[in-house]
Amino acid sequence: MPGNHLLVRGGSVLREGSLARADIICRAGRIVSIGRGLKAPAGATVLDAAGLLVLPGVIDAHVHYRLRLGLVTWNDETFESGSAAALLGGVTTIIDYTGQGRGVPLRRGLDDRLAETEGRFHCDYAFHCVVPSWSALRDPAGQIARLVKDGAPTFKFFSAYAARGLMTGAEELYQALEVSRETGALVCLHAENGPVIDLLSARPPKAPGAFALALTRPPATEWSAASSAAGWAGHTGGELYLVHVSHSLTTDIARQARTLGARVYVETCPQYLSLDESLLRRRDGPLYSCCPPLRDKASVAGLWRAAASGAVDVIATDSCAFTRARKEAWRGDLSKLPMGLPGTATLLPLVYTRGVRKGKISLARLAELLCAGPARIMGLYPRKGVIREGSDADFALLDPRAARPVDWRALGHASDYSPYQGMKLHGFPRHTVLRGRIVMSEGKLVSPARPGGVYVKRNRS
């Protein structure tokens, strides 16, 4: 069918961990053939990939676009801006979150989010279902089981934020992990010790500017929450996914739990691999506030070692964009400091530059951390995350020799700054392909006024 085929010609294709020159023929959004010297079907679009690396489309498994912060406030990222930034960075699929209140059925929260986002995503997307209160839900186990069957098998819990009605107690987390064992649901946990953070926050430390954030949320608040949760995962047989792990000791805790039979996965983020807590001491420190906060340089190095060894399973961004003005309006009150950094557009370039080019991880390991790993864990595999016949034709094509400094104006995010501003990075894609269509080329969206992303149901079995 004319116009329904794409031939990606002559690129260095990364598939199943190996890099080799190949052509790829795509039809109706899927990969139908991979090989050398393939002939373009009649009417096919031909994309010249000579000299380029052809990677699977990246999956950002942790983003916050239009995150509700109160009754009438949100962060500054929209679904359109966040998903545009995704394509500019070679990310073809993201997983965001639902945002219903306490006691609201989880299915209604998902349906509301789907209605809110319809026709607004440039990339493909899915949602983690937030569970703000286990005890307030009617038959939470049954609700989770039904959503797993309906293609939404991942659920977000918090061990902090009691004042916001989000905190999950130990007995509730235990029950959720039991349900995980029975249904295949994945328990995703924001692992911080909320009561201790509340105690330390009530005694504001004497520290320069935003560095107070690091003192009220020290690494031990993460270690303690992660250790407890990993223990319950091992005891119940449920599956636990630790989101935005900020410190290398937490990866050691998870690794030890695995040796004892616990099914625990670890996600870290580019900010914890690229930035350190000294930035919080600067006058513009609020621009670098995120939760958990940035850690010391030793932890940055340790996280890279964990990423290389397999102790880290996924690198995702926790992208949550705010404008500079909103970041700077906190006036020294930590409770009013917006937490979050824009990150989807720079995910691939940061990991490629800081990891692959510096010899900390291999290119195959990058693809595991950004593509195949999140696809397997989140229930997208093998539709997403790999280059193979039958999979979605999602690709990020990058010139391994090309580099450019980060400039927030070219990233697509709704924020008017980047925490990586001025860093010279390799790995910005020249082209992004989504389901067999070229959607981004040379730093520009092909159809910016027509978002073409679709909701993807998932199956972890």
N, C-alpha and C positions, 0 to 999 in steps of 0.2 A: 504494500500500500504506500503510494508516494507520500513522503513527509513523515512516515511512521518509523523510519529506520535511522540509526546513527552508526557511523563507523568511526571509531577512535583509532587512528592509524599511527603505527610506528613508535609508540611510547615504551618506556621501561615500566612494565606492569608488575606491581607487587601482588602476588597471589599465593596463598598458603605459605607465607613466610619467605618465598623466593622471588627474586627480581629478575625478569627476563624481558627482552624486547618482544612485543606482540601487538596484534591488532585485536580489536573487540567489536563485534557486531551486536547491536542492541535493536530490539523490536518490541513495540508496545510496552515500553518501560522496563523490560527485562533484558538481561544478557543472554544471547542465544548462541554465541560462538566466540572462542578465544583461540588465536593461533597466528602463525606467520603468513604473510602474503594473502590475507583474506580479500576477496573482491567485494566492493561496495554494492549492495543491492540497488536496484533501479530506484532512482529518486531519493536515495539516502543522503543525509547531511554527512559530510566528511569533516572530522576534526583532526587537524594535523598535530600529533603529539610528539613529533621528533624532538629529541633532546629533553623531553619532560618526564618526570616521574608521574605515574598514574597510580594513585592510591585509592582505596575504598573511600567513599564519602564518610566524613567524620561524624560520630555520634556524640553530641554533648548531652550527657544523661542527667544534668542537674542545672536548670536555669530558672530564673524568676523574671518573667515578662509580665508587666502590669500586676505586680504583687500588691495585694490589698494590705495596707498598714493600719487601717482604722475604718471607721464608718464612711469617711468621705475622702480618704487619702490613699495614694498608691505610690510606688516608686516611679521613676520617670521613663522607664523602658516600656514601649508599646509592643504588641504582638508583631506589628509591621516592622518596627525598627529593629527589634531583637532578631527576627528571622531574616531580615535583610543582612544584618551583620553576620549571621550564620553563613549565608551563601558567600559573602565576601571573604570569609575565612575558610571555605572548603567544608563547612559543616552542613550536611544534608538532612539530618534528623536531630531533633531536640526532644527532651522530656521535661516538661514543666510540671506544675502542681495544681491541684484543685484548691479551693479556698473557702469551703463552707464552714459555718459556725458549729459550735458544740451541739450535739444531739441531732443535727441535720443528717438524714440518711446519706451514706456515702455515694450511692447511685445518683441521688439528686445533685450532689456536689459535682460529680463528673458530668452529668447532663447539662447543668448550668454552665460549666466551663466550656463544654463543646459548643453550646449555643452562642456564648460570648465570643468565641474565637473563629467561628465558621467564616471562611473566605478571607482570613486576615493573616495567615501564615505563608511566607514565601518558601519555607522548607517544610518537610514532613515533620509530624509531631505526635506525641503521646503525652499522657499525664500520669504522674504518681498521685494516688489518692491520699490526701492528708487526713489523719485520724486525730482530731483535736482533743477528743475525750472518749476513751474506751467505755467508761462506765455510763456515760450519757447516751450511748447508742442502744437502740433496741436490737437484740440479737446481733452483736457485732461479728461473731463468728460466721453466722449465716450470710450477713452482708458481704463479708470478705470472700466467702466461697463463691457467691454468685458473681461478683466482679471478676474473680479469677477466670471463671468460665466465659465471661463477656469480653475478655481481652484486656483487662486492666489489672495485672497481677502484682503490682508493687504499691506499698503503703508506707506513708511517712509518719514517724513518731518522734517525739521530743522528750529528752530528759531534763529540759530546762523550760523557762518561760511560764512559770506557774501563774504569774500575774496576768498573763494574756490568755489564760485558760488552755494552754497547749501542753502542759507537762503531763507525761505518762509515768505513773508510779511503777515500782518494781513488779508488783503483783499483776498489773495490767500488761506490762511488757512480757511477762512470763506467759500469760494467757495468749497474747498475740503470737508468740513464738510456737506455742502448741498448735494454734490454728495454721501457722505456716507449715509445720510438719505434716499436717493432715491434708492441706489444700495445694501446696506448692507456691503459696503467696510468699513474697519477699518482704521482710520487715526492714525498712530503711530507717536508720536512727540518727538523729542529730544528737551526738553523744557529748554532752557537757553536764557537769554536776550543777544543776540549777540552784539548789539551796545554798551551796557554798558560794556561787557567784553572787547570789542575792545578799549574802552576808558580807562579802568583800565590797560589794557596790554600796552598801549602807555605810561603809567606812571609807569614803573617797580618799585614795592614796595621794600623797604629795608627789606628783610627777609632772614633768613638762608636757602640757597639752594632751594630745590623744594617746600618749604612752600610758596614761592611766588605764586605758582599755586592756593593755597587756597585763597589768598588775591585778585587775579585778577578774580576769579570766586566765589565770596561769595554766601552764601545760597540765598540771595535775588534775585540773577540773575535767580535762578531756580523758586523761589516762584512767581516772577512777570510774567514769561513766562507761567507757569502752570496755574496761576489764570486767565490770559487773555484767554488762549485756552479753559479752562473749561467753561468760560462764553460764548464763541462762540458755544461750543458744546451744552450747554443748550439752547441757543437761536435758533440754527438751527435744533436741533434734531438729529444731527450726532453723531457718536460714536468715542470717543477719547481714545487712549491708551498712557499713559505717560511712556516712556521708562526710564530705569535706574534712578529712583527717588532716590536721595541721602540724603534727609533731611526729618525729620518727620513732619515738618510744611506743606510740600507739600502734604502729605497724609491727613492732616486736611483740606486743601483747597479742595482736591478732594472729601472728604467725605461730606463737606458742599455743594458742587456743586451737589452731588447726591441727597441730601435731597431736593434740588430745582428742581429735575427732570432731571438733566444732566446725560448722559450716559458716564461715565468716568471710566476707568480702570487704576490701578496703578501697575507698575512693579518696584521692587527694586532688588538689587543684593547682593550676599554674602559679597562682600568687604565692603558694607555700613552697614552690620549686624555684621561684625567680626573685622574690622580694624578701626582706627581713625586717624585724621589728625596729631597727634603727630609724626607719622612715617615719615611724609614729612620733619620734622625738622632734621632728622638724616642724617648722612653723606651719607648713601645709600638711601636717600629719593627718588631719581628719580626712584628707582625700584618699588615704590608704586604710581607712577603717573597714574591717570586715569581721565576720564572726564564724569561727574562732579567729582571734587576731593573728597577725604575722608573728613568726617565731624567730629564734636566733639563727645565725649562719650555720651552726653545727647541725641544726635540725634540717635546714635546706639540703645540706650535703647528704645527711642520712636518708632523707626522703628519696633522693635520686638513687641511692644504693638500693633502697627498697623497691623502687620502680624497676630497676634492672633485674633484681633477683626474683621477682614474682610476688613479693610481699604486698605490693600495691597491685590491684587488679584493674583499676580504671582511673584515668585522669579526666575530670570534668570541671566545669568552671564555677558553678554556683553564681553565675553571672547575675548581677542585680545592680542596674545602673541608676545613678543619681546625678543631678547637675552639680557643678562646683558650688553654686550658691546654696543649695540645700545642704551640702556637706559642711559648709563653713558656717551655717546658721546655728550650730549647736551651743555656742557661747559657753563652753566649758562644762556643760551638763551632759554626762554620758548617756542618760536616758533619752536624750534628744539627738544623739549622734546617729545618722543613718548608716546602717551596716550593709556593705556590699560594694563590689567593684564590677565594672563592665568587663566582660572577658571572652565571649563566644568568638568574636572575630580574630582574636589573637591566640586562641588555643593551639591550633596547628603550628603556626610560626614559632611560638615560644617553645613548644616541646621539640620541634625539629631543630631549632637553633641551639637551645640550651642542653638538649639531650643528645640528639643524633650527631650534630656537627661537633660537639665537644667530646664525643666518644663515651658518654655516660650510658647510653642505650643504643641498640641497633635500630635500623629502620624497621625490621620485622617486629621488634618489641614496641616501637611507636604504634604500628598498626594494631597490635594486640591491645594496647592501652586505650587507644582512641576509637577503635573500630570494632574488631571482633570481640574483645572483652566485654564492652558494654552491650553489644548485640546479644551475646550469649546470656549474660546475667539478667538482662532486662526483658528477655523474651522476644527479641527482634531477629534472632539468627535462625536460618541463614538468609532470610529475605534481605537483611541489612548487614553491613559490617565486613563483607567479603566480596572479592571479585571472583565469581564462578558462574557457570551456566545456570540459569534459572533464578539467580538473585536479582534484586533491583539494580538497574544500571545507574548507580550513584558513584560519582568519582570526584576526586580533587586532583587536578593536574598542576604540578608546580615545577618551576625551573630551579634545580638545585643550586645553580650558580648565582641566581638573582637575589639581591638583598635590598631592603629599603628601610629607612627609619620609620618607626611607628608615629603616626600622626592621627589623632582622634578624629580629624575631619574626614578621613578616608575609611573609617571603620564601620560606619553605619549605625552605631549605638546612639541612644538618645542623650547620653552624657556629653558634656562639652570639655572633657579631659580624658586622658587615659593614664592609668598608673604606670604604664610602660612607655610613656611619651618619650620619643627620641631614641629609644633602643633600636639598634640596627639589627633587623631580623631577616633571616632567610625563611622560605617556606610559605610565603603568601601565595595562594594559588593563582595561576594565570587564568584557569577556567574551572568552573564548577558545573557538574552534570547531575541533574536530579531526574531519576526515572527516565533516562535516555534523552533528556532535553538539556541543551546548554542554557543554563539559567544565569550564569555570571561569566563575564569575559573581560579580561584586562581591567579589573577593578570596577566594573559597572554591571548592574543588574540588567539582564536582557529585557525583561518586562516588569519594570518597577511598579507600574500601576495595576498589575494583575497578579496578585499573590496566587501561586499554584500549588501550595503545600496541601497534603491530605493527612487526615487522622489515620494512624496505624494501630490496629489492634495487635495485641502481643500474646504469645503463648510460651510459657517457661518450661513446658513439658518436653 
